[in-house]
Amino acid sequence: MTRSDNTPLVGGSRVQDPGGEIPAVGKYGAPIEVDRTVTATGLTGLAGRQHPVGYHFAGRRVTVRLDRGLLELIDDGVLLRSLPNPLTLAEAARIRDARPAGPPPMPAAEPMRVERRVSCRGAVVVARQRIHVGMVHAGRTVTVEAADHTFRVYADEELLAEVARTTTKPIARFKVRKPEPARRRPVSSADHLDTSVSERVTPRGSSPRWPGE
């Protein structure tokens, strides 16, 4: 029996690197981790592909931890973000510079906070979940506190709404968008006609004067 015959099976096929050697870590699906620098566009390279982790981490050196179906971003032992693991066991076994994972990360001391502007219908949207705040707050900039199971909406530290978190989508935007400047309406020929007519209107009691008089 050769060495390749002893290679563990994953998904019905044997896991090997391009050189035919059994990977040192991740071959049995055990948690692994690797250090990566997030690109300027919020991507990190794993197993020969670029995966989105969040543009707000751009340029930051983080530890990527893979534990079954979970991908975790860690900085100094503190969990920054959790995402679905996009890699198969075979792909995880081919990650360059990977090592056996250490202890699970500690959760962040405070929940994530993002900014939103209340729409004219009195709602904000976070991670594609619509949260009704009230039309009385339309146009107001609020802070949304994103916990594991709830969203809390604050304005000047006043709690406006608290709802259950039903979305599993990641939060992609953290700052409120700047309002677009009002666009000037182009002057039409009808506007010129109205102006010329208005110039001919005379006060009551006086006789009109026409061109050529």
Backbone as ProteinMPNN parsed JSONL, in Angstrom:
{"seq_chain_A": "MTRSDNTPLVGGSRVQDPGGEIPAVGKYGAPIEVDRTVTATGLTGLAGRQHPVGYHFAGRRVTVRLDRGLLELIDDGVLLRSLPNPLTLAEAARIRDARPAGPPPMPAAEPMRVERRVSCRGAVVVARQRIHVGMVHAGRTVTVEAADHTFRVYADEELLAEVARTTTKPIARFKVRKPEPARRRPVSSADHLDTSVSERVTPRGSSPRWPGE", "coords_chain_A": {"N_chain_A": [[0.858, -1.21, 0.0], [0.588, 2.178, -0.859], [1.671, 5.544, 0.098], [-0.252, 7.365, -0.766], [-2.509, 5.822, -0.657], [-3.288, 5.902, 1.956], [-4.307, 8.37, 2.286], [-6.655, 10.599, 3.695], [-10.204, 10.475, 3.107], [-12.328, 12.933, 1.702], [-15.441, 14.034, 1.102], [-15.724, 11.927, -0.729], [-13.438, 11.898, -2.274], [-9.852, 11.796, -2.396], [-7.81, 13.852, -0.339], [-5.253, 15.877, -1.344], [-2.284, 17.818, -1.745], [-0.878, 19.795, -4.483], [1.661, 18.615, -4.742], [1.382, 15.999, -3.942], [1.575, 15.442, -1.261], [0.249, 14.852, 2.001], [-1.754, 17.292, 3.467], [-0.678, 19.322, 6.242], [-2.346, 20.499, 8.149], [-5.827, 20.799, 8.923], [-6.778, 18.539, 7.635], [-8.611, 16.771, 8.673], [-10.805, 18.317, 9.08], [-10.494, 19.825, 11.341], [-10.438, 22.869, 13.35], [-8.718, 25.617, 11.883], [-6.329, 28.287, 11.431], [-5.127, 31.363, 9.977], [-2.954, 34.041, 9.149], [-3.755, 37.061, 7.568], [-3.671, 39.949, 5.408], [-6.105, 42.31, 4.815], [-7.302, 43.34, 1.683], [-7.403, 46.461, -0.209], [-9.915, 46.553, -1.242], [-11.446, 45.101, 0.49], [-11.042, 42.319, 0.537], [-9.796, 38.979, 1.121], [-7.193, 36.591, 0.666], [-7.608, 33.166, 0.224], [-6.834, 29.839, -0.191], [-6.155, 30.186, -2.905], [-8.101, 31.881, -3.918], [-9.971, 34.989, -3.848], [-11.801, 36.331, -1.2], [-14.65, 38.097, -0.019], [-14.581, 40.064, 2.914], [-15.174, 42.423, 4.091], [-15.02, 45.8, 3.455], [-14.393, 47.725, 5.321], [-12.36, 46.708, 6.824], [-10.11, 47.105, 5.394], [-6.664, 46.996, 4.617], [-5.992, 46.065, 7.091], [-4.356, 43.845, 9.327], [-5.303, 40.655, 10.038], [-6.431, 37.712, 11.809], [-7.597, 34.846, 10.307], [-9.972, 32.534, 11.047], [-11.05, 29.27, 10.572], [-13.679, 27.241, 11.203], [-15.368, 24.55, 10.808], [-18.429, 25.334, 9.479], [-18.014, 28.04, 9.726], [-16.464, 31.191, 9.279], [-14.204, 33.234, 10.842], [-13.118, 36.48, 11.712], [-10.378, 37.712, 13.423], [-8.777, 39.725, 15.834], [-6.098, 40.112, 17.833], [-7.117, 38.144, 19.554], [-9.772, 38.853, 19.836], [-13.031, 38.682, 18.6], [-13.909, 39.938, 15.487], [-15.647, 39.726, 13.323], [-18.087, 37.455, 12.022], [-18.613, 35.1, 9.465], [-20.218, 33.088, 6.908], [-18.505, 30.067, 6.136], [-16.738, 29.886, 3.19], [-15.283, 27.813, 2.085], [-14.507, 24.446, 1.116], [-13.679, 21.318, 2.79], [-11.512, 20.206, 1.47], [-10.445, 22.439, 0.141], [-9.788, 24.064, 2.334], [-7.732, 22.552, 3.392], [-5.677, 23.147, 1.718], [-4.755, 25.681, 2.234], [-2.285, 28.081, 2.326], [0.318, 28.489, 4.708], [-1.286, 27.941, 6.87], [-2.312, 27.022, 10.209], [-2.886, 24.948, 13.128], [-5.827, 25.91, 14.87], [-6.083, 28.206, 17.612], [-7.52, 28.811, 20.899], [-11.096, 29.484, 20.912], [-12.23, 32.735, 19.785], [-12.705, 35.698, 21.824], [-15.824, 37.345, 22.315], [-16.624, 40.624, 21.014], [-16.383, 43.499, 23.133], [-18.412, 45.413, 22.967], [-21.481, 45.747, 21.141], [-21.774, 45.967, 17.524], [-22.038, 49.15, 15.925], [-23.869, 51.147, 13.676], [-24.596, 53.742, 11.279], [-27.589, 55.26, 10.085], [-29.924, 56.914, 7.875], [-33.177, 57.982, 8.425], [-35.835, 57.078, 6.353], [-38.268, 58.702, 4.162], [-40.538, 57.348, 4.673], [-40.276, 56.573, 7.225], [-38.469, 54.543, 8.011], [-35.53, 52.429, 8.394], [-32.822, 50.577, 6.906], [-30.947, 47.758, 7.584], [-28.492, 45.458, 6.89], [-30.172, 44.421, 4.96], [-32.549, 44.153, 6.307], [-35.577, 45.645, 7.094], [-36.391, 48.24, 9.29], [-38.85, 49.694, 11.172], [-39.139, 52.955, 12.268], [-40.601, 55.286, 12.581], [-42.561, 57.844, 11.113], [-42.323, 60.364, 12.087], [-39.677, 60.727, 12.56], [-38.484, 61.016, 10.11], [-35.875, 61.668, 7.818], [-33.982, 62.014, 9.754], [-30.783, 61.346, 11.217], [-29.745, 58.332, 12.574], [-28.468, 56.001, 15.04], [-27.763, 52.604, 14.802], [-27.689, 49.818, 16.775], [-26.252, 46.778, 16.508], [-26.829, 43.763, 17.704], [-26.469, 40.242, 18.573], [-29.022, 39.106, 18.445], [-30.831, 41.163, 18.269], [-31.842, 44.415, 17.007], [-31.202, 47.714, 17.873], [-32.353, 50.992, 17.802], [-31.106, 54.206, 18.015], [-31.331, 57.689, 18.797], [-29.514, 60.393, 19.52], [-28.808, 59.112, 21.923], [-31.296, 58.337, 22.806], [-33.564, 55.71, 22.953], [-35.225, 54.593, 20.195], [-36.39, 52.42, 18.877], [-36.639, 48.863, 19.153], [-36.026, 45.783, 17.82], [-36.416, 42.322, 16.844], [-33.664, 40.579, 15.495], [-33.773, 39.344, 12.382], [-32.405, 38.821, 10.087], [-29.733, 37.186, 8.339], [-27.786, 38.225, 6.849], [-24.619, 39.805, 6.2], [-23.479, 42.972, 7.535], [-22.898, 45.584, 5.411], [-22.519, 48.292, 5.105], [-21.541, 51.103, 6.977], [-21.52, 53.805, 7.589], [-23.636, 56.693, 7.261], [-25.127, 57.63, 4.166], [-24.251, 60.554, 2.311], [-26.516, 63.225, 1.765], [-27.842, 63.894, -1.478], [-27.207, 66.841, -3.406], [-29.759, 69.26, -4.186], [-31.167, 69.187, -7.387], [-31.108, 71.519, -10.041], [-33.914, 72.55, -11.826], [-34.192, 72.312, -15.307], [-34.586, 75.158, -17.455], [-37.395, 75.639, -19.412], [-38.965, 76.186, -22.631], [-41.564, 76.883, -22.123], [-41.361, 78.131, -19.654], [-40.037, 80.494, -20.377], [-42.043, 81.64, -21.882], [-43.999, 82.085, -19.927], [-42.671, 83.989, -18.428], [-42.437, 86.139, -20.205], [-45.114, 86.798, -20.551], [-45.824, 87.507, -17.923], [-44.369, 89.818, -17.638], [-45.876, 91.596, -19.043], [-48.085, 92.092, -17.547], [-49.976, 94.529, -15.944], [-50.485, 96.953, -13.313], [-53.709, 97.232, -11.654], [-56.023, 99.564, -12.922], [-54.332, 101.053, -14.486], [-53.34, 101.804, -17.829], [-52.479, 99.372, -20.25], [-49.238, 98.998, -21.735], [-47.919, 98.465, -24.804], [-45.395, 96.94, -26.85], [-43.729, 99.258, -28.948], [-45.338, 101.41, -28.446]], "CA_chain_A": [[0.0, 0.0, 0.0], [1.395, 3.386, -0.966], [1.299, 6.643, 0.998], [-1.485, 7.985, -1.222], [-3.648, 4.992, -0.272], [-3.677, 6.255, 3.318], [-4.797, 9.741, 2.32], [-8.037, 10.622, 4.162], [-11.239, 10.781, 2.14], [-13.189, 14.07, 1.984], [-16.437, 14.171, 0.054], [-15.587, 10.867, -1.714], [-12.164, 11.993, -2.982], [-8.713, 11.903, -1.498], [-7.308, 15.214, -0.224], [-3.817, 15.971, -1.535], [-1.827, 19.063, -2.328], [-0.348, 19.529, -5.821], [2.865, 17.795, -4.716], [1.076, 14.651, -3.535], [1.756, 15.276, 0.179], [-0.934, 15.06, 2.819], [-1.633, 18.577, 4.149], [-0.331, 19.192, 7.656], [-3.442, 20.921, 9.01], [-7.137, 20.903, 8.305], [-7.119, 17.372, 6.831], [-9.761, 16.103, 9.268], [-11.845, 19.296, 9.373], [-10.244, 20.505, 12.609], [-10.303, 24.323, 13.161], [-7.407, 26.131, 11.505], [-6.273, 29.738, 11.334], [-4.042, 31.883, 9.164], [-2.893, 35.505, 9.179], [-3.893, 37.678, 6.264], [-3.931, 41.384, 5.344], [-7.269, 42.572, 3.973], [-6.96, 44.234, 0.575], [-8.076, 47.765, -0.222], [-11.317, 46.356, -1.619], [-12.124, 44.284, 1.488], [-10.918, 40.899, 0.209], [-8.66, 38.254, 1.68], [-6.872, 35.439, -0.158], [-7.638, 31.861, 0.865], [-6.864, 28.691, -1.105], [-6.055, 30.613, -4.284], [-9.21, 32.74, -4.328], [-10.225, 36.16, -3.029], [-13.113, 36.24, -0.555], [-15.011, 39.364, 0.634], [-14.733, 40.025, 4.368], [-15.605, 43.738, 4.569], [-14.082, 46.848, 3.04], [-13.995, 48.529, 6.483], [-11.135, 46.12, 7.371], [-9.064, 47.275, 4.381], [-5.334, 47.298, 5.119], [-5.814, 45.573, 8.459], [-3.823, 42.498, 9.488], [-6.235, 39.918, 10.887], [-6.341, 36.256, 11.816], [-8.79, 34.201, 9.76], [-10.177, 31.232, 11.697], [-12.042, 28.438, 9.919], [-14.159, 26.189, 12.099], [-16.512, 23.935, 10.13], [-19.146, 26.233, 8.584], [-17.865, 29.422, 10.167], [-15.218, 31.939, 9.058], [-14.146, 34.3, 11.843], [-12.015, 37.435, 11.668], [-9.943, 37.897, 14.807], [-7.654, 40.63, 16.067], [-5.624, 40.028, 19.217], [-7.987, 37.265, 20.32], [-11.136, 39.388, 19.916], [-13.797, 38.43, 17.39], [-14.324, 41.135, 14.768], [-16.773, 39.446, 12.438], [-18.329, 36.059, 11.664], [-19.197, 34.935, 8.139], [-20.269, 31.683, 6.473], [-17.247, 29.568, 5.591], [-16.947, 29.604, 1.768], [-14.353, 26.781, 1.624], [-14.72, 23.041, 1.423], [-12.579, 20.755, 3.571], [-10.355, 20.042, 0.59], [-9.858, 23.758, -0.092], [-9.175, 24.507, 3.581], [-6.493, 21.804, 3.591], [-4.637, 23.667, 0.826], [-4.436, 27.061, 2.567], [-0.861, 28.279, 2.592], [0.719, 29.043, 6.009], [-2.303, 27.675, 7.902], [-1.844, 26.339, 11.422], [-4.016, 24.566, 13.99], [-6.415, 27.083, 15.529], [-6.0, 28.313, 19.054], [-8.828, 28.855, 21.565], [-12.096, 30.338, 20.244], [-12.042, 34.152, 20.127], [-13.631, 36.342, 22.737], [-16.706, 38.292, 21.627], [-16.312, 42.039, 21.22], [-16.963, 44.025, 24.374], [-19.617, 46.168, 22.643], [-22.063, 45.384, 19.84], [-21.459, 46.833, 16.395], [-22.933, 50.289, 15.73], [-23.842, 51.717, 12.331], [-25.441, 54.924, 11.102], [-28.575, 55.239, 9.018], [-30.842, 58.05, 7.803], [-34.558, 57.505, 8.363], [-36.445, 57.406, 5.067], [-39.495, 59.493, 4.237], [-41.58, 56.45, 5.179], [-40.032, 56.303, 8.639], [-37.794, 53.262, 8.206], [-34.121, 52.278, 8.052], [-32.509, 49.222, 6.449], [-29.643, 47.268, 8.025], [-28.279, 44.079, 6.438], [-31.373, 44.111, 4.174], [-33.745, 44.077, 7.157], [-36.228, 46.947, 7.257], [-36.784, 48.515, 10.681], [-39.718, 50.872, 11.217], [-38.817, 53.858, 13.377], [-41.682, 56.262, 12.718], [-42.45, 58.922, 10.137], [-41.957, 61.597, 12.776], [-38.21, 60.81, 12.539], [-38.025, 61.022, 8.715], [-34.75, 62.552, 7.535], [-33.08, 62.089, 10.908], [-29.698, 60.376, 11.262], [-29.84, 57.547, 13.801], [-27.459, 54.97, 15.262], [-28.35, 51.28, 14.97], [-26.833, 48.903, 17.515], [-26.504, 45.433, 15.983], [-26.446, 42.672, 18.587], [-26.644, 38.93, 17.947], [-30.427, 38.75, 18.248], [-31.679, 42.354, 18.232], [-31.405, 45.713, 16.5], [-31.7, 48.833, 18.664], [-32.191, 52.244, 17.062], [-30.954, 55.325, 18.943], [-31.127, 59.051, 18.309], [-29.02, 61.185, 20.662], [-28.871, 58.222, 23.095], [-32.686, 57.981, 23.101], [-33.955, 54.485, 22.268], [-36.424, 54.792, 19.387], [-37.011, 51.151, 18.51], [-35.892, 47.631, 19.39], [-36.699, 44.704, 17.099], [-35.654, 41.083, 16.728], [-32.813, 40.474, 14.295], [-34.215, 38.197, 11.596], [-31.535, 38.661, 8.93], [-28.425, 36.544, 8.507], [-26.881, 38.892, 5.927], [-23.62, 40.654, 6.854], [-23.639, 44.423, 7.397], [-21.901, 46.025, 4.436], [-22.347, 49.756, 5.137], [-21.47, 51.5, 8.376], [-21.766, 55.237, 7.704], [-24.789, 57.154, 6.508], [-24.801, 58.274, 2.901], [-24.473, 61.991, 2.28], [-27.648, 63.57, 0.899], [-27.488, 64.489, -2.759], [-27.683, 68.226, -3.531], [-30.949, 69.422, -5.011], [-30.856, 69.466, -8.775], [-31.848, 72.652, -10.611], [-34.77, 72.163, -12.933], [-33.831, 73.055, -16.523], [-35.562, 76.148, -17.898], [-38.013, 75.23, -20.663], [-39.543, 77.263, -23.436], [-42.798, 77.322, -21.458], [-40.979, 79.074, -18.607], [-39.778, 81.77, -21.03], [-43.33, 82.206, -22.275], [-44.64, 82.601, -18.722], [-41.967, 85.2, -18.016], [-42.787, 87.241, -21.101], [-46.493, 87.193, -20.269], [-45.878, 88.19, -16.635], [-43.825, 91.173, -17.778], [-46.884, 92.454, -19.641], [-49.161, 92.345, -16.592], [-49.89, 95.891, -15.402], [-51.341, 97.162, -12.137], [-55.104, 97.575, -11.908], [-56.3, 100.982, -13.046], [-53.43, 101.708, -15.425], [-53.51, 101.279, -19.181], [-51.32, 98.573, -20.65], [-48.347, 99.574, -22.748], [-47.448, 97.394, -25.676], [-44.168, 97.327, -27.577], [-43.934, 100.167, -30.061], [-46.086, 102.596, -28.033]], "C_chain_A": [[0.881, 1.242, 0.0], [0.895, 4.437, -0.008], [-0.027, 7.252, 0.576], [-2.697, 7.155, -0.857], [-4.151, 5.328, 1.113], [-4.216, 7.658, 3.426], [-6.254, 9.756, 2.734], [-8.997, 11.023, 3.048], [-12.065, 11.961, 2.607], [-14.155, 14.209, 0.824], [-16.255, 13.146, -1.051], [-14.287, 10.91, -2.5], [-11.039, 12.191, -1.987], [-8.142, 13.314, -1.529], [-5.792, 15.192, -0.33], [-3.487, 17.354, -2.037], [-1.221, 18.754, -3.681], [0.884, 18.647, -5.829], [2.621, 16.376, -4.274], [1.224, 14.407, -2.057], [0.454, 15.536, 0.902], [-0.782, 16.39, 3.546], [-1.432, 18.393, 5.641], [-1.486, 19.545, 8.567], [-4.731, 20.913, 8.214], [-7.582, 19.637, 7.595], [-8.309, 16.613, 7.408], [-10.872, 17.084, 9.613], [-11.665, 19.985, 10.705], [-10.1, 22.006, 12.366], [-8.865, 24.7, 12.825], [-7.478, 27.651, 11.468], [-5.042, 30.146, 10.541], [-4.098, 33.401, 9.218], [-2.939, 36.05, 7.754], [-4.081, 39.187, 6.429], [-5.076, 41.623, 4.366], [-6.895, 43.599, 2.916], [-7.751, 45.538, 0.666], [-9.542, 47.653, -0.592], [-12.041, 45.404, -0.68], [-12.084, 42.798, 1.217], [-9.738, 40.283, 0.936], [-8.463, 36.976, 0.884], [-6.819, 34.156, 0.649], [-7.743, 30.787, -0.208], [-6.908, 29.132, -2.561], [-7.185, 31.478, -4.787], [-9.348, 33.908, -3.358], [-11.654, 36.096, -2.495], [-13.427, 37.566, 0.147], [-15.21, 39.179, 2.134], [-15.164, 41.373, 4.932], [-14.582, 44.804, 4.238], [-13.615, 47.699, 4.216], [-12.787, 47.943, 7.197], [-9.95, 46.31, 6.435], [-7.738, 47.695, 5.009], [-5.032, 46.739, 6.498], [-5.293, 44.132, 8.447], [-4.697, 41.746, 10.483], [-5.884, 38.439, 10.855], [-7.663, 35.692, 11.328], [-8.872, 32.803, 10.369], [-11.315, 30.498, 10.995], [-12.412, 27.29, 10.837], [-15.469, 25.655, 11.537], [-17.185, 24.948, 9.208], [-18.971, 27.7, 8.884], [-16.482, 29.96, 9.811], [-15.234, 33.13, 10.012], [-12.916, 35.173, 11.604], [-11.666, 37.824, 13.09], [-8.779, 38.871, 14.836], [-7.302, 40.583, 17.542], [-6.591, 39.238, 20.093], [-9.429, 37.717, 20.435], [-11.831, 39.195, 18.573], [-14.254, 39.75, 16.774], [-15.578, 40.901, 13.95], [-16.861, 37.949, 12.176], [-19.059, 36.004, 10.335], [-19.333, 33.446, 7.841], [-18.944, 31.27, 5.844], [-17.446, 29.201, 4.114], [-16.125, 28.437, 1.241], [-14.83, 25.385, 1.979], [-13.549, 22.54, 2.27], [-11.327, 20.602, 2.721], [-9.672, 21.378, 0.328], [-9.165, 24.266, 1.17], [-7.843, 23.813, 3.829], [-5.355, 22.343, 2.732], [-4.24, 25.104, 1.155], [-2.964, 27.169, 2.962], [-0.661, 28.961, 3.949], [-0.342, 28.833, 7.089], [-1.691, 26.897, 9.06], [-3.067, 25.895, 12.23], [-4.511, 25.769, 14.786], [-6.223, 27.018, 17.027], [-7.39, 28.324, 19.679], [-9.804, 29.735, 20.786], [-11.941, 31.79, 20.681], [-13.071, 34.639, 21.124], [-14.552, 37.275, 21.954], [-16.305, 39.725, 21.931], [-17.033, 42.556, 22.453], [-18.276, 44.761, 24.121], [-20.161, 45.709, 21.309], [-21.699, 46.401, 18.766], [-22.499, 47.943, 16.281], [-22.74, 50.849, 14.332], [-24.787, 52.908, 12.287], [-26.4, 54.716, 9.933], [-29.387, 56.533, 9.044], [-32.252, 57.514, 7.593], [-35.188, 57.985, 7.054], [-37.714, 58.227, 5.274], [-40.67, 58.657, 4.73], [-41.329, 56.024, 6.618], [-39.326, 54.997, 8.925], [-36.31, 53.377, 7.875], [-33.911, 50.83, 7.638], [-31.091, 48.88, 6.881], [-29.537, 45.802, 7.626], [-29.526, 43.546, 5.736], [-32.618, 43.883, 5.026], [-34.296, 45.474, 7.379], [-36.725, 47.094, 8.691], [-37.608, 49.792, 10.695], [-39.417, 51.672, 12.483], [-39.948, 54.845, 13.634], [-41.477, 57.43, 11.773], [-42.073, 60.243, 10.785], [-40.445, 61.803, 12.773], [-37.643, 60.854, 11.123], [-36.94, 62.061, 8.497], [-33.726, 62.643, 8.648], [-32.002, 61.015, 10.813], [-29.708, 59.672, 12.611], [-28.678, 56.556, 13.861], [-28.167, 53.652, 15.536], [-27.321, 50.369, 15.64], [-27.202, 47.479, 17.115], [-25.947, 44.391, 16.94], [-26.717, 41.34, 17.882], [-28.102, 38.65, 17.594], [-31.35, 39.959, 18.144], [-31.009, 43.492, 17.474], [-32.024, 46.778, 17.4], [-31.362, 50.128, 17.935], [-32.184, 53.397, 18.063], [-30.852, 56.632, 18.168], [-30.753, 59.898, 19.505], [-29.195, 60.409, 21.966], [-30.293, 57.89, 23.538], [-33.065, 56.746, 22.28], [-35.27, 54.709, 21.528], [-37.145, 53.496, 19.073], [-36.071, 50.005, 18.85], [-36.671, 46.485, 18.755], [-35.8, 43.475, 17.082], [-34.861, 41.081, 15.428], [-33.189, 39.195, 13.554], [-33.316, 37.927, 10.393], [-30.251, 37.93, 9.299], [-27.392, 37.157, 7.561], [-25.853, 39.715, 6.707], [-23.916, 42.127, 6.623], [-22.518, 44.946, 6.506], [-21.635, 47.523, 4.482], [-22.465, 50.222, 6.574], [-21.756, 52.985, 8.59], [-22.952, 55.626, 6.841], [-24.332, 57.818, 5.223], [-25.098, 59.763, 2.972], [-25.653, 62.307, 1.366], [-27.184, 64.229, -0.381], [-28.001, 65.917, -2.826], [-28.883, 68.299, -4.462], [-30.554, 69.829, -6.423], [-31.725, 70.614, -9.293], [-32.645, 72.176, -11.81], [-34.414, 72.971, -14.158], [-34.957, 73.981, -16.956], [-36.082, 75.74, -19.268], [-38.542, 76.434, -21.414], [-40.827, 77.78, -22.814], [-42.501, 78.326, -20.36], [-40.69, 80.443, -19.203], [-41.073, 82.449, -21.436], [-44.039, 82.806, -21.08], [-43.997, 83.902, -18.292], [-42.348, 86.383, -18.886], [-44.205, 87.724, -20.87], [-46.58, 87.972, -18.975], [-45.335, 89.603, -16.731], [-44.845, 92.136, -18.363], [-48.039, 92.758, -18.697], [-48.962, 93.716, -15.97], [-50.789, 96.02, -14.194], [-52.742, 97.57, -12.553], [-55.252, 99.1, -11.961], [-55.396, 101.708, -14.007], [-53.591, 101.053, -16.784], [-52.273, 100.501, -19.584], [-50.512, 99.278, -21.717], [-47.758, 98.398, -23.526], [-46.187, 97.865, -26.402], [-44.499, 98.188, -28.781], [-44.726, 101.38, -29.701], [-45.145, 103.642, -27.477]], "O_chain_A": [[1.823, 1.335, 0.787], [-0.15, 4.277, 0.624], [-0.843, 7.617, 1.422], [-3.801, 7.689, -0.751], [-5.313, 5.073, 1.427], [-4.552, 8.111, 4.52], [-7.042, 8.992, 2.177], [-8.651, 11.805, 2.162], [-12.47, 12.011, 3.768], [-13.743, 14.471, -0.306], [-16.587, 13.43, -2.202], [-14.053, 10.029, -3.327], [-11.246, 12.688, -0.88], [-8.0, 13.91, -2.596], [-5.117, 14.568, 0.489], [-4.314, 17.998, -2.684], [-1.053, 17.583, -4.021], [1.144, 17.981, -6.831], [3.569, 15.591, -4.228], [1.023, 13.279, -1.606], [-0.355, 16.353, 0.462], [0.242, 16.602, 4.195], [-1.94, 17.444, 6.238], [-1.616, 18.968, 9.647], [-4.723, 21.007, 6.986], [-8.658, 19.629, 6.997], [-8.962, 15.87, 6.675], [-11.789, 16.736, 10.356], [-12.58, 20.664, 11.172], [-9.679, 22.399, 11.278], [-7.919, 24.17, 13.408], [-8.565, 28.229, 11.473], [-4.064, 29.406, 10.438], [-5.179, 33.981, 9.321], [-2.251, 35.559, 6.859], [-4.584, 39.65, 7.452], [-5.017, 41.184, 3.218], [-6.251, 44.604, 3.215], [-8.641, 45.691, 1.503], [-10.33, 48.551, -0.294], [-13.134, 44.938, -1.003], [-12.995, 42.075, 1.62], [-8.797, 40.978, 1.319], [-9.434, 36.342, 0.471], [-6.085, 34.059, 1.632], [-8.648, 30.827, -1.042], [-7.613, 28.529, -3.37], [-7.233, 31.786, -5.978], [-8.909, 33.839, -2.21], [-12.597, 35.84, -3.244], [-12.566, 38.109, 0.837], [-15.91, 38.267, 2.574], [-15.488, 41.472, 6.115], [-13.432, 44.739, 4.672], [-12.561, 48.331, 4.138], [-12.23, 48.588, 8.086], [-8.889, 45.73, 6.663], [-7.685, 48.619, 5.821], [-3.93, 46.923, 7.016], [-5.742, 43.307, 7.651], [-4.817, 42.152, 11.639], [-5.141, 37.977, 9.989], [-8.722, 36.016, 11.865], [-7.955, 31.995, 10.224], [-12.411, 31.039, 10.842], [-11.569, 26.471, 11.202], [-16.536, 26.226, 11.759], [-16.566, 25.385, 8.238], [-19.707, 28.53, 8.35], [-15.468, 29.29, 10.007], [-16.163, 33.937, 9.992], [-11.824, 34.675, 11.332], [-12.534, 38.216, 13.87], [-7.906, 38.843, 13.968], [-8.103, 40.964, 18.396], [-6.854, 39.615, 21.236], [-10.237, 37.037, 21.068], [-11.266, 39.517, 17.527], [-14.895, 40.571, 17.431], [-16.462, 41.755, 13.884], [-15.844, 37.258, 12.115], [-20.002, 36.759, 10.099], [-18.645, 32.628, 8.451], [-18.336, 32.043, 5.103], [-18.234, 28.307, 3.807], [-16.246, 28.091, 0.065], [-15.471, 25.172, 3.008], [-12.554, 23.243, 2.447], [-10.215, 20.84, 3.193], [-8.443, 21.445, 0.296], [-8.077, 24.837, 1.092], [-6.929, 24.403, 4.405], [-4.191, 22.033, 2.986], [-3.453, 25.696, 0.417], [-2.477, 26.435, 3.822], [-1.384, 29.896, 4.293], [-0.293, 29.492, 8.127], [-0.684, 26.206, 8.903], [-4.163, 26.418, 12.03], [-3.716, 26.549, 15.311], [-6.203, 25.946, 17.632], [-8.349, 27.887, 19.043], [-9.376, 30.642, 20.07], [-11.563, 32.054, 21.822], [-14.158, 34.075, 21.253], [-14.1, 37.933, 21.017], [-15.719, 40.007, 22.977], [-18.137, 42.119, 22.78], [-19.165, 44.738, 24.972], [-19.393, 45.321, 20.429], [-21.361, 47.547, 19.065], [-23.688, 47.717, 16.508], [-21.616, 51.009, 13.857], [-25.661, 53.062, 13.14], [-26.063, 54.082, 8.933], [-29.525, 57.171, 10.088], [-32.494, 56.7, 6.702], [-35.083, 59.159, 6.699], [-38.173, 58.421, 6.399], [-41.686, 59.205, 5.157], [-42.073, 55.213, 7.171], [-39.552, 54.393, 9.973], [-35.884, 54.294, 7.173], [-34.713, 49.958, 7.97], [-30.148, 49.613, 6.584], [-30.396, 44.995, 7.983], [-29.892, 42.381, 5.891], [-33.647, 43.457, 4.502], [-33.573, 46.377, 7.799], [-37.384, 46.208, 9.234], [-37.131, 50.85, 10.283], [-39.435, 51.149, 13.598], [-40.218, 55.197, 14.782], [-40.368, 57.947, 11.64], [-41.563, 61.142, 10.117], [-39.975, 62.924, 12.961], [-36.43, 60.74, 10.951], [-37.069, 63.203, 8.938], [-32.695, 63.296, 8.484], [-32.276, 59.897, 10.377], [-29.684, 60.316, 13.659], [-27.999, 56.309, 12.865], [-29.054, 53.577, 16.387], [-26.219, 50.177, 15.125], [-28.323, 47.029, 17.351], [-24.739, 44.161, 16.984], [-27.145, 41.32, 16.728], [-28.39, 38.031, 16.569], [-32.553, 39.787, 17.947], [-29.788, 43.532, 17.32], [-33.227, 46.752, 17.662], [-30.228, 50.333, 17.504], [-33.114, 53.557, 18.853], [-30.357, 56.674, 17.041], [-31.567, 60.104, 20.405], [-29.657, 60.948, 22.972], [-30.474, 57.22, 24.555], [-32.908, 56.736, 21.059], [-36.3, 54.979, 22.144], [-38.374, 53.467, 19.008], [-34.851, 50.165, 18.834], [-37.827, 46.241, 19.101], [-34.588, 43.569, 17.277], [-35.345, 41.533, 14.391], [-32.948, 38.093, 14.046], [-33.461, 36.891, 9.743], [-29.751, 38.04, 10.419], [-26.262, 36.676, 7.475], [-26.174, 40.265, 7.76], [-24.537, 42.488, 5.623], [-21.338, 44.771, 6.809], [-20.624, 47.982, 3.949], [-23.362, 49.803, 7.305], [-22.193, 53.376, 9.673], [-23.242, 54.987, 5.829], [-23.294, 58.48, 5.182], [-26.064, 60.188, 3.606], [-25.776, 61.711, 0.296], [-26.247, 65.026, -0.376], [-29.106, 66.196, -2.361], [-29.012, 67.511, -5.399], [-29.712, 70.705, -6.62], [-32.924, 70.671, -9.019], [-32.126, 71.491, -12.692], [-34.336, 74.197, -14.08], [-36.134, 73.64, -16.841], [-35.295, 75.519, -20.188], [-38.564, 77.552, -20.899], [-41.158, 78.958, -22.948], [-43.272, 79.26, -20.141], [-41.054, 81.458, -18.608], [-41.2, 83.671, -21.351], [-44.614, 83.891, -21.172], [-44.683, 84.82, -17.842], [-42.557, 87.49, -18.391], [-44.481, 88.919, -20.978], [-47.298, 88.969, -18.893], [-45.775, 90.492, -16.002], [-44.713, 93.35, -18.209], [-48.887, 93.593, -19.01], [-47.863, 94.025, -15.511], [-51.758, 95.273, -14.061], [-52.96, 98.154, -13.614], [-54.679, 99.823, -11.146], [-55.651, 102.869, -14.328], [-53.939, 99.876, -16.874], [-51.15, 100.915, -19.297], [-51.044, 100.06, -22.505], [-47.18, 97.472, -22.956], [-45.957, 99.066, -26.542], [-45.424, 97.894, -29.538], [-44.821, 102.311, -30.501], [-45.587, 104.718, -27.073]]}, "name": "protein", "num_of_chains": 1, "seq": "MTRSDNTPLVGGSRVQDPGGEIPAVGKYGAPIEVDRTVTATGLTGLAGRQHPVGYHFAGRRVTVRLDRGLLELIDDGVLLRSLPNPLTLAEAARIRDARPAGPPPMPAAEPMRVERRVSCRGAVVVARQRIHVGMVHAGRTVTVEAADHTFRVYADEELLAEVARTTTKPIARFKVRKPEPARRRPVSSADHLDTSVSERVTPRGSSPRWPGE"}
